[in-house]
Amino acid sequence: MAVEPEGTPCWADAMFSDLEGAKSFYGDVLGWTFGESSSEYGNYTQAYSNGKAVAAVVPPMPGQEGQSAWCLYLASPDVAATAEKIREAGGQVLMEPMQVGEFGSMLLARDPGGVAFGVWQAGTHEGFEAKAEPGAYCWAEVFTRQPEKSDAFFPAVFPYSVKRLEEEGMDFKLFNIGDETVLGRMKMTEEFPPEVPPYINVYFTVDDCDAAVAKATERGGVLRFGPMDSPFGRFAALSDPQGASFSVIDIGTTEGEMPKMSNAS
C-alpha cells in the first residue's frame, strides 16, 4: 500500500509483558501469525493476517511492565514538524521523534485530555498492508472525557475537517480527510469506570463477531460491550488477558439506517 495521507491511521502496536501469551491470544482470536522478533529493535514482532503485515507486539520498556495498551499511529510526512504542531496545540510529546532504521521515524504523544497516540513517518515500512479484511485494522475512535480538548487538538495538528453525528444523547464526532472519514471521537460516559484512562479504541475486522468474542472470552479476555448490530457492522469491545482494550467488527453484517452527519460548528 502507498504512504497514507497525513493524519490517516497507518499502524498499530502494543506492549505486552507476556509476549508469547499475547501472540497466542491474538493468533487464536484474530488468526494472526507472527514474524521473527527483531532483537535490534527491542524484540519488536510483526503480526500478519493472510501474509500481510497488520500490527505488531513488543515487550514493555523498562519501568512499563504490566501496562498493556494498543497504540494507533497517524501518518505524517515530517514527524519533527508534527511534534511542533502537537506542542503548539497544547499536547505533550512523550517520546521525541526517533528514526527506526530504514523503516521510518516515529514519536509518541498525548492530547491535552490525556489520549496517547503515535505518529509515523514512513520509510521502507509504509504501515498496514491490509485494512478492513479479516484480521486487519478497520477503524478507531478517540475515547475521551474532555471532548472539547480533543476536538480542538486533532484538527489543529492534522488536516481534519470535523463532522458531528446527529444522534440523540451521543456526543460523537468524525474526523475527515477530504471525503474520507478516518477517525471517530466519542465522549466517555459514566459507564466507563473512573480508573479507565482516555484512549484510542482500535477495531480489528473479523468474519464473525460472536465467534471472535467467544474465542476471546474462552482465552481469558473480558467482554466490555456488545456484540451489537449497527449500520457499520456487528461489533464488540473487549480487553485481552493483559488488559489491552480493542474491538472486533464484522463489517459484512450490518443493520439499520446510516446515521445523519452534519458539519461540526
Secondary structure, 3 states (H helix, E strand, C coil): CCCCCCCCEEEEEEECCCHHHHHHHHHHHHCCEECCCEHHHCCEEEEEECCEEEEEEECCCCCCCCCCCEEEEEECCCHHHHHHHHHHCCCEEEEEEEEECCCEEEEEEECCCCCEEEEEEECCCCCCCCCCCCCCEEEEEEEECCHHHHHHHHHHHCCCEEEEECCCCCCEEEEEECCEEEEEEEECCCCCCCCCCCEEEEEEECCCHHHHHHHHHHCCCEEEEEEECCCCCEEEEEECCCCCEEEEEECCCCCCCCCCEEECC
